[in-house]
Amino acid sequence: GGGAAERTVKMSYFLAKHNVETSILTLDVNISQELKEKLKNVSILALPCLFARFFIPVPLIFKVAKLIKSVDLIHLMNHWTILNVWVYLLARFYKKPYVVCPAGALRVYGRSKKIKGLFNSIIGKSIINNADYCIVVTEDEKEHFYEHGIDDKKIILIPNGVSEDEVPKLDRKHFLKEKNLKDEKFIFYIGRLNSIKGTDLLVEAFCKSKEHIKNYHLLIAGPDEGLLAQLKEKVSEYSLDDKVHFLGFLSKDDKYQAYHCADFLTIPSR
């Protein structure tokens, strides 16, 4: 789940659709039958996960090595993963070109700062510095690579894409009824309820601005990562329980419906 996983899925789907032989190396976490069907033209090597907290895979090194040896180009998503370390070492051994795309995750932030610092010291910086190219999702992300001494010539901007053939039939009335919402003006946020995503900043801003935006409701969608209770407490403190709606996890189709229903989207990420 999350942005890096979704980007990987969409990119692989697009490449396969345009007759580029594509493989995904991942862990066997949250791989649904629906996803397998969507990626039926993509080869998926899913390694069993030994420890979900740090996404440590079962060391099927020979299988991974066989895959790395067979490809022309390697695309590393995210940054803080044991899997990326394995692939990086094998890419160097087999002299395979590779690109990196941390998708905003390059800076040390959140939990396990000491472990991340150690990771970077041992091998993380080498993965970044030895890449043939570094891919950023937004212009602002270039700054993260400058901090590692990466030159502009090695940085390529490729924003997240949208597959037009995935957009469902949009039905505002049905979605509002299903989510027990009235036909109002909506501000929409979607993402993890996590400090780095800035959801707390958004809720506080909405609460403090209630006199100026009386006609708007706030929709918050995404899985809780420890902030939900705090956010609900803040909303209750301002007596705005009827104007702030926590939708939880949304299916793919419901995400599109929510985007369609909203007057605007807000991204308060720190």
C-alpha positions as CSV (number, residue, x, y, z in Angstrom):
1,G,0.0,0.0,0.0
2,G,0.9,3.7,-0.1
3,G,2.3,6.0,-2.8
4,A,5.4,4.1,-3.7
5,A,3.5,0.8,-4.1
6,E,0.8,2.5,-6.2
7,R,3.3,4.2,-8.4
8,T,5.0,0.8,-9.0
9,V,1.8,-0.8,-9.9
10,K,0.7,1.9,-12.3
11,M,4.1,2.2,-13.9
12,S,4.4,-1.6,-14.4
13,Y,0.9,-1.8,-15.8
14,F,1.7,1.0,-18.3
15,L,5.0,-0.5,-19.4
16,A,3.4,-4.0,-19.9
17,K,0.6,-2.4,-21.9
18,H,3.2,-0.9,-24.2
19,N,4.9,-4.3,-24.7
20,V,7.8,-3.7,-22.4
21,E,8.7,-6.9,-20.6
22,T,8.3,-6.0,-16.9
23,S,9.0,-7.7,-13.6
24,I,8.2,-6.6,-10.0
25,L,10.3,-7.9,-7.1
26,T,8.4,-7.3,-3.9
27,L,7.3,-8.9,-0.6
28,D,4.2,-11.1,-0.3
29,V,2.3,-8.4,1.7
30,N,-1.1,-7.2,0.6
31,I,-1.0,-8.7,-2.8
32,S,-4.7,-9.3,-3.6
33,Q,-6.2,-11.3,-6.4
34,E,-7.5,-8.1,-7.9
35,L,-3.9,-6.8,-8.1
36,K,-2.7,-10.0,-9.7
37,E,-5.4,-9.8,-12.3
38,K,-4.6,-6.1,-13.1
39,L,-0.9,-7.1,-13.5
40,K,-1.5,-10.3,-15.4
41,N,1.0,-9.2,-18.0
42,V,3.7,-8.4,-15.4
43,S,5.9,-11.1,-13.8
44,I,5.7,-10.8,-10.0
45,L,8.3,-12.4,-7.7
46,A,6.9,-12.0,-4.2
47,L,9.3,-13.0,-1.4
48,P,7.8,-14.2,1.9
49,C,8.1,-11.5,4.6
50,L,10.0,-12.6,7.8
51,F,9.5,-9.4,9.8
52,A,6.8,-6.9,8.8
53,R,8.0,-4.0,11.0
54,F,11.1,-3.6,8.9
55,F,9.9,-5.6,5.8
56,I,12.7,-8.2,6.1
57,P,12.3,-10.8,3.3
58,V,13.2,-14.5,3.3
59,P,16.7,-14.5,1.7
60,L,15.9,-16.3,-1.6
61,I,19.1,-14.8,-3.0
62,F,19.5,-17.2,-5.9
63,K,16.0,-16.4,-7.2
64,V,16.6,-12.7,-6.9
65,A,20.0,-13.0,-8.5
66,K,18.5,-14.9,-11.5
67,L,16.0,-12.1,-12.0
68,I,18.6,-9.3,-11.7
69,K,20.9,-11.1,-14.2
70,S,18.0,-11.3,-16.7
71,V,17.0,-7.7,-16.9
72,D,18.3,-4.7,-18.8
73,L,17.4,-1.9,-16.3
74,I,16.6,-1.9,-12.6
75,H,14.2,0.7,-11.0
76,L,14.5,0.9,-7.2
77,M,11.5,2.3,-5.5
78,N,11.5,3.7,-1.9
79,H,14.8,3.8,0.0
80,W,14.7,2.2,3.5
81,T,14.4,-1.5,2.5
82,I,16.6,-4.6,2.8
83,L,15.3,-5.7,-0.6
84,N,16.8,-2.5,-2.2
85,V,20.1,-3.4,-0.6
86,W,20.1,-6.9,-2.0
87,V,19.2,-5.7,-5.5
88,Y,21.8,-2.9,-5.4
89,L,24.6,-5.3,-4.5
90,L,23.5,-7.7,-7.2
91,A,23.2,-4.9,-9.7
92,R,26.8,-3.8,-9.0
93,F,28.0,-7.4,-9.2
94,Y,26.3,-8.0,-12.6
95,K,27.1,-4.5,-13.8
96,K,23.4,-3.6,-14.4
97,P,22.3,0.0,-14.8
98,Y,19.8,1.1,-12.2
99,V,17.7,4.2,-11.3
100,V,16.4,5.2,-7.8
101,C,13.0,6.7,-6.9
102,P,12.6,7.2,-3.2
103,A,9.2,9.0,-3.8
104,G,9.7,11.5,-1.0
105,A,11.2,9.0,1.4
106,L,14.9,9.9,1.1
107,R,15.2,12.2,4.1
108,V,15.5,10.8,7.6
109,Y,12.1,11.4,9.3
110,G,9.7,9.7,11.7
111,R,10.5,6.5,13.6
112,S,13.8,4.7,13.8
113,K,16.0,7.8,13.0
114,K,19.1,6.2,14.5
115,I,18.6,3.0,12.4
116,K,18.0,5.0,9.3
117,G,21.2,7.1,10.0
118,L,23.2,3.9,10.4
119,F,21.6,2.5,7.2
120,N,22.6,5.5,5.2
121,S,26.2,5.4,6.6
122,I,26.7,1.8,5.7
123,I,25.0,1.6,2.3
124,G,22.1,4.0,1.7
125,K,24.3,6.8,0.5
126,S,26.1,4.4,-1.9
127,I,22.8,3.3,-3.4
128,I,21.9,6.9,-4.2
129,N,25.4,8.1,-5.3
130,N,26.1,5.2,-7.6
131,A,22.7,5.3,-9.4
132,D,22.7,6.1,-13.1
133,Y,19.8,8.4,-12.6
134,C,17.7,9.7,-9.6
135,I,13.9,10.1,-10.3
136,V,11.9,12.6,-8.4
137,V,8.1,12.8,-8.2
138,T,8.0,16.6,-7.6
139,E,10.3,19.6,-8.2
140,D,10.7,20.1,-4.4
141,E,12.1,16.6,-4.0
142,K,15.2,17.5,-5.9
143,E,16.4,19.3,-2.8
144,H,16.6,15.8,-1.1
145,F,19.1,14.7,-3.6
146,Y,21.2,17.9,-3.5
147,E,21.8,17.1,0.1
148,H,23.5,13.9,-1.0
149,G,25.7,15.9,-3.5
150,I,23.7,14.7,-6.6
151,D,24.0,16.9,-9.6
152,D,21.0,18.2,-11.6
153,K,22.2,16.3,-14.6
154,K,21.4,13.0,-12.9
155,I,17.9,14.0,-11.6
156,I,14.8,13.4,-13.7
157,L,11.3,14.6,-12.8
158,I,8.5,12.0,-13.5
159,P,5.3,12.9,-11.7
160,N,2.7,10.3,-10.7
161,G,0.4,9.3,-13.5
162,V,-3.3,8.5,-13.8
163,S,-4.6,5.6,-15.9
164,E,-7.7,7.0,-17.7
165,D,-9.0,3.5,-18.3
166,E,-9.2,2.9,-14.5
167,V,-11.6,5.8,-13.7
168,P,-15.0,4.4,-12.8
169,K,-18.4,5.8,-13.6
170,L,-18.7,8.8,-11.3
171,D,-21.9,8.9,-9.2
172,R,-21.9,11.7,-6.5
173,K,-25.3,10.9,-5.1
174,H,-24.5,7.2,-4.6
175,F,-21.2,7.9,-2.9
176,L,-22.6,10.4,-0.5
177,K,-25.4,8.1,0.5
178,E,-23.0,5.2,0.9
179,K,-20.7,7.2,3.2
180,N,-23.7,8.8,5.1
181,L,-22.7,12.3,3.9
182,K,-25.0,15.2,3.0
183,D,-24.6,17.2,-0.3
184,E,-22.2,19.8,0.9
185,K,-19.0,21.6,-0.2
186,F,-16.0,19.4,0.7
187,I,-12.3,19.9,1.4
188,F,-10.7,16.5,0.9
189,Y,-7.5,14.9,2.3
190,I,-6.4,11.4,1.5
191,G,-3.3,9.7,3.0
192,R,-2.0,8.1,6.1
193,L,-3.0,9.7,9.4
194,N,0.7,10.2,10.3
195,S,2.7,13.2,11.5
196,I,4.8,13.4,8.4
197,K,1.6,13.8,6.3
198,G,0.6,16.8,8.3
199,T,-3.0,15.7,8.9
200,D,-2.9,17.4,12.4
201,L,-2.0,20.7,10.7
202,L,-4.9,20.4,8.4
203,V,-7.4,19.6,11.1
204,E,-6.1,22.4,13.4
205,A,-6.3,24.9,10.5
206,F,-9.8,23.8,9.6
207,C,-11.0,24.1,13.2
208,K,-9.4,27.6,13.7
209,S,-10.9,28.8,10.4
210,K,-14.4,27.6,11.1
211,E,-15.9,31.1,11.1
212,H,-14.4,31.8,7.7
213,I,-15.4,28.6,6.0
214,K,-18.8,27.8,7.4
215,N,-20.1,26.3,4.2
216,Y,-17.3,23.6,4.0
217,H,-17.0,20.2,5.4
218,L,-13.7,18.3,5.7
219,L,-13.3,14.7,4.4
220,I,-10.4,12.8,5.8
221,A,-9.6,9.4,4.2
222,G,-6.7,7.0,5.0
223,P,-5.5,4.4,7.5
224,D,-4.7,5.5,11.1
225,E,-1.0,5.5,12.1
226,G,-1.5,6.8,15.6
227,L,-3.1,10.2,15.0
228,L,-6.8,9.4,14.7
229,A,-7.7,9.8,18.5
230,Q,-5.8,13.1,18.7
231,L,-7.6,14.4,15.6
232,K,-11.0,13.4,16.8
233,E,-10.3,15.1,20.2
234,K,-9.3,18.3,18.4
235,V,-12.5,18.2,16.3
236,S,-14.7,17.7,19.4
237,E,-12.9,20.5,21.2
238,Y,-14.1,22.9,18.5
239,S,-17.6,21.2,18.4
240,L,-17.1,20.3,14.7
241,D,-18.0,16.6,14.8
242,D,-20.7,17.2,12.3
243,K,-18.4,18.9,9.8
244,V,-15.3,16.7,9.9
245,H,-15.8,13.2,8.5
246,F,-13.2,10.4,9.0
247,L,-13.8,7.9,6.2
248,G,-11.0,5.5,7.0
249,F,-9.5,3.3,4.2
250,L,-11.1,3.9,0.8
251,S,-11.2,1.4,-2.1
252,K,-9.8,2.4,-5.4
253,D,-13.2,3.3,-6.9
254,D,-14.2,5.2,-3.7
255,K,-11.0,7.3,-4.0
256,Y,-12.1,8.4,-7.5
257,Q,-15.6,9.2,-6.2
258,A,-14.2,11.2,-3.3
259,Y,-12.0,13.2,-5.6
260,H,-15.0,13.9,-7.8
261,C,-17.2,15.0,-4.9
262,A,-14.6,17.4,-3.4
263,D,-14.4,21.1,-4.2
264,F,-10.6,20.9,-3.7
265,L,-7.9,18.6,-2.5
266,T,-5.4,19.6,0.2
267,I,-1.9,18.1,0.7
268,P,-0.5,19.4,4.1
269,S,2.5,17.1,4.1
270,R,5.4,18.3,6.2
